[in-house]
Amino acid sequence: MSVSRSETTRVTDPEGSGTEPAGPPAQEPGGDLLAALLDGMDAALCAFDADGVVTHWNREAERILGWPAAEAVGRRGFAGWAVRAADAEEIHRRLMAVMGAPGRQVHEFALLRKDGSRVLVRTQSAGVRGADGAAAGVYCAFSEVHAQIDLERSIALSEALFEDGSWGVVLVDVDLRPTVVSAYAARALGTARATLLGRPLGELIVQGVEELEGALQHVLAEGPPASPAEVWVVLRTAEGERRRCLRSGFLRLSSPLAEEPVPLGVGWLFQDVTDQKLAEQEADRLRFRSNQLHRAARNAAECEDPMEAITTHLDFAVAGFADHALVDLVVGERLVRTVATPAGTPGPAAPVAGGGIPVRYPPGHPALQAVDRTGSVRACAGGSGAEACAAAEAWAAERQWPRDAAHALCVVLRSRGRTLGVLTFLRGPSRPAFERPDAAYAESVASHVALAAALTAPAHPR
């Protein structure tokens, strides 16, 4: 920006101190455009010529200090009106020293408002060169220190969130495509920060993307929810698919420069709480199963008939754990189906009519493996889809289980050093396969069932 001495008209007293200007500055060609540009700036700006006389003063400077341009332009420095007398010389020297120095310099000054109050401002000053390259003046952009600090805090917060924050931050545009991804978010989502930019979320999220995009669209239309939400998603990563729980909060981003709010997108903040949620679920599961074992033991203790005690234990054990339960007891050299839950519809366990049916399990059957190992054996039909369902039915029928069984857990019944039979739990294809914690629970149930089974007809030791 060049500063022309002809833009101002001023009166100078013999001692060289500024007095009230004689009138508004004369306008040169393009002056209206320059004035409009200066007045439209968000920062306060003033300029001085080589003698330190104010040549430009925009509306933001007027708003901060209260001095209109008509009273500011033409004065020499800030002495006598915008600074205290004790500070005037030092401030003037520091401002004018910038004229011969390269680059910009930052200072903080205490200036006076027109009402006499003081305000601390932070200035950025730089020298102005004329057409011939000689020093022609100084321009000074300034703002209130607290406003500058607020801006710096906002910038620092933004950088910290995207680099060092313990929350994942993803900014998505109105098309729901990520535009910025923080370091934590990239690690949690199992991708590089640049990989996800501008691409649909569905390319990364295998399951749960509809729920997430629905939440983002709601935020764009209605605003953010009142509290964080937990979203379960399945991510596609280089190591395979991973199921994660993301505790998510959402913020609608609007442009501060528009007269009416214009949505820029959504800020999605989340934290991976999968380990915490799984631990909570496991604790809930253990607590429920412990209560079921306790209740089953209390009720079975009141049963005079050992077979009724067995069915009581199974009814409590099956709840929330399996779809079917079977008890095969050792009679002679054979296993006899003694107790079973209904094969068609859910129902309580009951003794098999007629006193039991011998079962002819083929070699390698999981129940026979459990007897041989005196432990627990897990089995699964495997596969998915319509063809897999048909194969699962054949798999279950071959093993003499209900046709809707797809996952099995066989546990040996032992009491006083004898093998009394096998307890089998079955799950349908819509439920997950049995895991190690399930086997531990089934073995606890089996120990109670074995005590009751030992009171029935004598079994041959195995």
C-alpha positions as CSV (number, residue, x, y, z in Angstrom):
1,M,0.0,0.0,0.0
2,S,1.4,3.4,-0.9
3,V,0.7,6.4,1.2
4,S,0.3,9.8,-0.5
5,R,0.8,13.1,1.3
6,S,-1.8,14.7,-0.9
7,E,-4.5,12.6,0.7
8,T,-4.6,14.7,3.9
9,T,-4.8,18.4,4.7
10,R,-3.6,19.4,8.1
11,V,-2.6,22.4,10.1
12,T,0.7,22.3,12.1
13,D,1.6,24.6,14.9
14,P,5.0,26.1,15.1
15,E,6.1,23.5,17.6
16,G,5.2,20.7,15.3
17,S,2.4,19.1,17.5
18,G,-0.7,18.0,15.7
19,T,-4.0,20.0,16.0
20,E,-7.5,19.3,14.8
21,P,-7.4,18.7,11.0
22,A,-8.6,21.4,8.8
23,G,-11.1,19.0,7.1
24,P,-11.6,15.6,5.6
25,P,-8.8,14.4,3.3
26,A,-9.1,15.0,-0.4
27,Q,-10.0,12.0,-2.5
28,E,-7.8,10.8,-5.3
29,P,-9.0,8.7,-8.2
30,G,-9.8,5.2,-6.7
31,G,-10.1,6.8,-3.2
32,D,-13.6,5.6,-2.8
33,L,-12.6,2.0,-3.6
34,L,-9.6,2.2,-1.1
35,A,-11.9,3.7,1.6
36,A,-14.4,0.9,1.0
37,L,-11.7,-1.8,1.3
38,L,-10.3,-0.3,4.4
39,D,-13.7,0.1,6.1
40,G,-14.6,-3.5,5.2
41,M,-11.6,-5.0,7.1
42,D,-12.1,-6.9,10.3
43,A,-8.9,-5.4,11.8
44,A,-8.4,-1.9,12.8
45,L,-5.9,-0.1,10.5
46,C,-4.2,3.2,10.5
47,A,-1.3,4.6,8.4
48,F,1.3,7.3,8.9
49,D,3.3,9.2,6.4
50,A,7.1,9.6,6.7
51,D,6.5,12.5,9.2
52,G,4.3,10.4,11.4
53,V,1.0,12.1,10.4
54,V,-2.1,9.9,10.3
55,T,-3.2,9.4,6.7
56,H,-5.7,6.5,7.0
57,W,-8.2,5.5,9.7
58,N,-10.8,2.8,9.1
59,R,-14.1,2.1,10.8
60,E,-12.8,-0.8,13.0
61,A,-10.2,1.6,14.4
62,E,-13.0,4.0,15.1
63,R,-15.1,1.3,16.8
64,I,-12.2,0.3,19.1
65,L,-11.0,3.8,20.1
66,G,-14.1,5.9,19.4
67,W,-12.2,8.4,17.3
68,P,-13.8,9.0,13.9
69,A,-11.6,9.3,10.8
70,A,-12.4,13.0,10.5
71,E,-10.8,13.6,13.9
72,A,-7.9,11.1,13.5
73,V,-6.6,11.8,10.0
74,G,-4.2,14.7,9.9
75,R,-2.9,14.3,13.5
76,R,0.8,13.8,14.1
77,G,1.2,10.5,15.9
78,F,-0.9,9.5,18.9
79,A,0.4,12.2,21.2
80,G,-2.2,14.3,22.9
81,W,-5.3,12.3,22.0
82,A,-4.8,8.5,21.7
83,V,-2.0,7.8,24.2
84,R,-1.0,9.2,27.6
85,A,1.6,11.9,27.5
86,A,4.1,9.7,29.4
87,D,3.8,6.9,26.7
88,A,3.6,9.1,23.6
89,E,7.3,9.5,22.8
90,E,8.1,5.8,23.3
91,I,5.2,4.6,21.2
92,H,5.9,7.1,18.4
93,R,9.6,6.0,18.3
94,R,8.7,2.3,18.1
95,L,6.1,2.9,15.4
96,M,8.3,5.0,13.2
97,A,11.3,2.7,13.7
98,V,9.5,0.1,11.6
99,M,9.7,2.3,8.5
100,G,13.3,1.5,8.0
101,A,13.2,-2.1,9.2
102,P,12.5,-5.2,7.1
103,G,9.3,-7.3,7.6
104,R,6.6,-6.8,10.2
105,Q,7.0,-6.1,13.9
106,V,4.5,-6.9,16.7
107,H,4.0,-4.6,19.6
108,E,1.5,-4.1,22.4
109,F,0.4,-0.6,23.4
110,A,-2.0,0.9,25.8
111,L,-4.1,3.4,23.8
112,L,-6.7,5.9,24.9
113,R,-10.3,5.8,23.8
114,K,-12.1,9.1,23.1
115,D,-14.0,8.7,26.4
116,G,-10.7,8.6,28.2
117,S,-10.6,4.9,29.0
118,R,-7.6,2.8,28.2
119,V,-7.4,-0.3,25.9
120,L,-4.5,-2.6,25.4
121,V,-4.0,-3.4,21.7
122,R,-1.6,-5.6,19.8
123,T,-0.2,-4.1,16.6
124,Q,1.4,-5.4,13.5
125,S,3.4,-2.7,11.8
126,A,5.4,-2.5,8.6
127,G,7.1,0.1,6.6
128,V,5.6,1.5,3.3
129,R,7.7,2.2,0.3
130,G,7.0,4.8,-2.4
131,A,7.3,4.3,-6.1
132,D,10.9,5.2,-6.0
133,G,11.6,2.6,-3.3
134,A,12.2,5.1,-0.5
135,A,10.5,4.9,2.8
136,A,7.1,6.6,2.6
137,G,5.4,5.8,5.9
138,V,4.1,3.1,8.1
139,Y,0.9,1.1,8.3
140,C,-0.3,-0.3,11.5
141,A,-3.0,-3.0,11.9
142,F,-4.2,-3.5,15.5
143,S,-6.9,-5.2,17.6
144,E,-7.8,-5.5,21.2
145,V,-5.5,-7.9,23.0
146,H,-8.3,-10.0,24.5
147,A,-9.8,-10.4,21.0
148,Q,-6.4,-11.5,19.6
149,I,-5.9,-13.8,22.5
150,D,-9.3,-15.4,21.9
151,L,-8.4,-15.9,18.3
152,E,-5.1,-17.4,19.2
153,R,-6.8,-19.7,21.8
154,S,-9.3,-20.8,19.1
155,I,-6.4,-21.6,16.7
156,A,-4.4,-23.4,19.4
157,L,-7.5,-25.4,20.4
158,S,-8.1,-26.4,16.8
159,E,-4.5,-27.5,16.3
160,A,-4.4,-29.4,19.6
161,L,-7.7,-31.3,18.8
162,F,-6.4,-32.3,15.4
163,E,-2.9,-33.3,16.5
164,D,-2.8,-34.2,20.2
165,G,-6.4,-34.5,21.3
166,S,-7.7,-37.6,23.1
167,W,-10.9,-37.4,21.1
168,G,-11.2,-38.2,17.4
169,V,-12.3,-35.2,15.3
170,V,-13.7,-35.5,11.8
171,L,-15.1,-32.6,9.9
172,V,-17.5,-33.5,7.2
173,D,-19.0,-31.3,4.5
174,V,-22.7,-31.0,3.6
175,D,-22.2,-34.0,1.3
176,L,-21.1,-36.0,4.4
177,R,-17.6,-36.5,3.1
178,P,-14.7,-36.0,5.5
179,T,-12.6,-32.8,4.9
180,V,-10.3,-32.9,8.0
181,V,-9.4,-35.9,10.1
182,S,-7.5,-35.7,13.4
183,A,-4.6,-38.0,14.3
184,Y,-6.6,-39.8,17.0
185,A,-9.5,-40.3,14.5
186,A,-7.2,-41.8,11.9
187,R,-5.8,-44.3,14.4
188,A,-9.2,-45.2,15.8
189,L,-10.7,-45.7,12.3
190,G,-7.7,-47.7,11.1
191,T,-6.8,-45.5,8.2
192,A,-4.3,-42.8,7.2
193,R,-5.5,-39.2,7.7
194,A,-5.4,-38.3,4.0
195,T,-7.0,-41.6,2.8
196,L,-10.5,-40.7,4.0
197,L,-10.6,-37.1,2.8
198,G,-13.4,-36.5,0.2
199,R,-14.5,-40.1,0.1
200,P,-17.9,-41.5,1.3
201,L,-18.0,-42.9,4.8
202,G,-19.4,-46.2,3.4
203,E,-15.9,-47.0,1.9
204,L,-14.6,-47.3,5.4
205,I,-17.6,-48.3,7.5
206,V,-19.0,-51.7,6.6
207,Q,-21.9,-51.7,9.1
208,G,-23.4,-48.8,11.0
209,V,-22.8,-46.2,8.2
210,E,-26.6,-45.7,7.8
211,E,-27.0,-44.8,11.5
212,L,-24.0,-42.5,11.4
213,E,-25.0,-40.7,8.3
214,G,-28.5,-40.3,9.6
215,A,-27.1,-38.6,12.7
216,L,-25.0,-36.3,10.6
217,Q,-28.0,-35.4,8.4
218,H,-30.1,-34.7,11.5
219,V,-27.4,-32.3,12.9
220,L,-27.3,-30.4,9.6
221,A,-31.1,-30.1,9.6
222,E,-32.0,-29.8,13.2
223,G,-28.8,-29.1,15.2
224,P,-26.7,-31.3,17.5
225,P,-28.2,-33.7,20.0
226,A,-28.3,-32.9,23.7
227,S,-25.9,-35.7,24.7
228,P,-23.3,-38.0,23.2
229,A,-24.5,-41.2,21.5
230,E,-22.8,-44.6,21.3
231,V,-22.6,-45.8,17.8
232,W,-21.5,-49.4,17.0
233,V,-19.7,-49.7,13.6
234,V,-17.8,-52.4,11.7
235,L,-14.7,-50.9,10.1
236,R,-12.9,-52.1,7.0
237,T,-9.2,-52.0,7.8
238,A,-6.0,-53.5,6.3
239,E,-6.1,-56.2,9.1
240,G,-9.7,-57.1,8.3
241,E,-13.1,-56.0,9.7
242,R,-13.2,-54.6,13.2
243,R,-16.3,-53.9,15.3
244,R,-15.9,-50.8,17.4
245,C,-18.1,-48.7,19.7
246,L,-17.6,-44.9,19.2
247,R,-19.0,-42.5,21.8
248,S,-19.9,-39.6,19.5
249,G,-20.9,-36.0,19.8
250,F,-21.8,-33.7,16.9
251,L,-21.6,-30.0,16.2
252,R,-23.2,-28.1,13.3
253,L,-20.6,-25.8,11.7
254,S,-21.9,-22.5,10.3
255,S,-20.1,-19.7,8.5
256,P,-19.5,-16.7,10.8
257,L,-19.2,-14.4,7.8
258,A,-22.7,-14.9,6.4
259,E,-25.7,-12.7,7.5
260,E,-27.8,-15.9,7.9
261,P,-26.4,-19.2,9.2
262,V,-25.0,-21.1,6.3
263,P,-24.1,-24.8,7.2
264,L,-20.5,-25.7,6.4
265,G,-20.8,-29.2,7.6
266,V,-20.7,-31.2,10.8
267,G,-18.0,-31.7,13.4
268,W,-18.0,-35.3,14.5
269,L,-16.2,-35.8,17.8
270,F,-15.8,-39.4,19.1
271,Q,-13.9,-41.6,21.5
272,D,-13.3,-45.3,21.0
273,V,-14.9,-46.9,24.0
274,T,-15.0,-50.5,22.6
275,D,-12.8,-52.0,25.4
276,Q,-14.8,-50.3,28.1
277,K,-18.2,-51.3,26.6
278,L,-17.0,-54.9,26.1
279,A,-15.8,-55.0,29.8
280,E,-19.1,-53.6,30.9
281,Q,-21.0,-56.2,28.8
282,E,-18.8,-59.0,30.2
283,A,-19.4,-57.8,33.8
284,D,-23.1,-57.7,33.2
285,R,-23.0,-61.1,31.6
286,L,-21.1,-62.6,34.5
287,R,-23.4,-61.0,37.0
288,F,-26.5,-62.3,35.2
289,R,-25.1,-65.8,35.0
290,S,-24.0,-65.8,38.6
291,N,-27.5,-64.8,39.6
292,Q,-29.0,-67.5,37.4
293,L,-26.7,-70.2,39.0
294,H,-27.7,-68.9,42.5
295,R,-31.4,-68.9,41.7
296,A,-31.2,-72.3,40.0
297,A,-29.4,-73.9,43.0
298,R,-32.0,-72.5,45.5
299,N,-34.9,-73.8,43.5
300,A,-33.3,-77.1,42.7
301,A,-32.7,-77.7,46.5
302,E,-36.4,-77.7,47.0
303,C,-37.0,-80.5,44.4
304,E,-37.6,-83.9,45.8
305,D,-37.2,-85.6,42.4
306,P,-33.6,-85.4,41.0
307,M,-35.0,-85.2,37.5
308,E,-37.0,-82.1,38.4
309,A,-33.8,-80.6,39.8
310,I,-32.1,-81.3,36.5
311,T,-34.8,-79.5,34.5
312,T,-34.8,-76.6,36.9
313,H,-31.1,-76.1,36.4
314,L,-31.5,-76.2,32.6
315,D,-34.4,-73.7,32.6
316,F,-32.3,-71.1,34.4
317,A,-29.2,-71.9,32.3
318,V,-30.8,-71.7,28.9
319,A,-32.3,-68.2,29.5
320,G,-30.2,-65.7,27.5
321,F,-27.5,-68.4,26.9
322,A,-28.8,-71.0,24.4
323,D,-31.8,-72.0,22.4
324,H,-31.8,-75.7,23.3
325,A,-30.4,-77.9,26.0
326,L,-30.0,-81.7,26.0
327,V,-29.0,-84.2,28.7
328,D,-27.6,-87.6,27.6
329,L,-26.9,-89.9,30.5
330,V,-24.7,-93.0,30.4
331,V,-26.8,-96.2,30.7
332,G,-24.6,-99.3,30.4
333,E,-22.4,-98.6,27.4
334,R,-24.8,-96.2,25.7
335,L,-25.8,-92.6,25.9
336,V,-29.5,-92.1,26.5
337,R,-31.4,-88.9,25.7
338,T,-33.0,-88.2,29.1
339,V,-33.9,-84.5,29.2
340,A,-34.5,-82.0,26.4
341,T,-36.1,-78.7,25.6
342,P,-38.7,-78.6,22.9
343,A,-37.3,-78.9,19.4
344,G,-39.9,-76.8,17.6
345,T,-40.7,-73.8,19.8
346,P,-39.0,-72.4,23.0
347,G,-40.2,-74.1,26.1
348,P,-39.1,-75.5,29.5
349,A,-36.9,-78.6,29.7
350,A,-38.7,-81.8,30.4
351,P,-37.8,-85.5,30.7
352,V,-38.1,-87.5,27.5
353,A,-41.2,-89.6,27.4
354,G,-40.8,-93.3,27.9
355,G,-37.8,-93.0,30.2
356,G,-35.3,-92.0,27.6
357,I,-34.2,-92.8,24.0
358,P,-30.8,-94.3,23.2
359,V,-28.9,-92.1,20.8
360,R,-26.6,-93.5,18.1
361,Y,-24.0,-90.8,17.8
362,P,-21.6,-91.3,14.8
363,P,-17.9,-91.6,15.6
364,G,-16.3,-88.2,16.3
365,H,-19.6,-86.7,17.5
366,P,-19.0,-83.7,19.8
367,A,-20.8,-85.4,22.7
368,L,-18.5,-88.5,22.4
369,Q,-15.5,-86.2,22.2
370,A,-16.6,-84.5,25.5
371,V,-16.8,-87.9,27.2
372,D,-13.4,-89.1,25.9
373,R,-11.8,-85.8,26.9
374,T,-13.8,-85.4,30.1
375,G,-14.1,-81.7,29.2
376,S,-16.0,-79.4,27.0
377,V,-16.2,-79.4,23.2
378,R,-17.4,-76.6,20.9
379,A,-18.7,-77.2,17.4
380,C,-20.1,-75.0,14.6
381,A,-21.9,-75.6,11.3
382,G,-20.1,-72.6,9.8
383,G,-20.9,-70.6,6.6
384,S,-23.6,-68.0,5.9
385,G,-26.5,-67.4,3.5
386,A,-29.3,-69.6,2.3
387,E,-27.0,-72.4,1.2
388,A,-25.2,-72.4,4.5
389,C,-28.6,-72.6,6.3
390,A,-29.5,-75.7,4.4
391,A,-26.1,-77.2,5.1
392,A,-26.6,-76.4,8.8
393,E,-29.9,-78.2,8.9
394,A,-28.2,-81.3,7.5
395,W,-25.3,-80.8,9.9
396,A,-27.7,-80.7,12.9
397,A,-29.8,-83.6,11.7
398,E,-26.7,-85.8,11.2
399,R,-25.8,-85.2,14.8
400,Q,-29.4,-85.9,16.1
401,W,-29.9,-82.3,17.2
402,P,-32.8,-79.9,16.4
403,R,-32.6,-78.8,12.8
404,D,-32.3,-75.1,13.7
405,A,-29.1,-75.7,15.6
406,A,-25.9,-74.2,14.2
407,H,-23.6,-73.9,17.2
408,A,-23.1,-76.5,19.9
409,L,-21.3,-76.8,23.2
410,C,-21.0,-80.3,24.8
411,V,-19.9,-80.6,28.4
412,V,-19.2,-83.8,30.3
413,L,-21.2,-84.6,33.4
414,R,-18.8,-85.8,36.2
415,S,-19.5,-86.6,39.8
416,R,-17.4,-88.5,42.4
417,G,-14.9,-89.6,39.7
418,R,-17.5,-91.0,37.4
419,T,-18.7,-89.8,34.0
420,L,-22.5,-89.7,34.1
421,G,-23.3,-88.3,30.7
422,V,-23.1,-85.2,28.5
423,L,-24.9,-81.8,28.7
424,T,-25.3,-80.1,25.3
425,F,-26.3,-76.5,24.7
426,L,-27.4,-75.5,21.1
427,R,-27.7,-72.1,19.4
428,G,-29.4,-71.1,16.2
429,P,-27.7,-69.5,13.2
430,S,-28.8,-66.0,14.2
431,R,-26.7,-66.2,17.4
432,P,-22.9,-66.1,17.8
433,A,-20.9,-69.2,18.3
434,F,-20.0,-70.4,21.8
435,E,-16.7,-69.0,23.2
436,R,-14.4,-69.8,26.1
437,P,-16.3,-67.9,28.7
438,D,-19.5,-69.7,27.6
439,A,-17.7,-73.0,28.1
440,A,-16.8,-72.0,31.7
441,Y,-20.4,-71.1,32.5
442,A,-21.6,-74.4,30.9
443,E,-19.2,-76.4,33.1
444,S,-20.6,-74.6,36.2
445,V,-24.1,-75.6,35.2
446,A,-22.9,-79.2,34.4
447,S,-21.5,-79.6,37.9
448,H,-24.9,-78.9,39.4
449,V,-26.7,-81.1,36.9
450,A,-24.2,-83.9,37.6
451,L,-25.0,-83.8,41.3
452,A,-28.7,-84.3,40.6
453,A,-28.0,-86.9,37.9
454,A,-25.9,-88.9,40.5
455,L,-29.1,-89.4,42.5
456,T,-31.0,-91.0,39.6
457,A,-30.7,-94.6,38.6
458,P,-27.1,-95.8,39.1
459,A,-24.8,-95.1,36.1
460,H,-22.0,-97.3,35.0
461,P,-18.6,-95.6,35.5
462,R,-16.7,-94.5,32.5
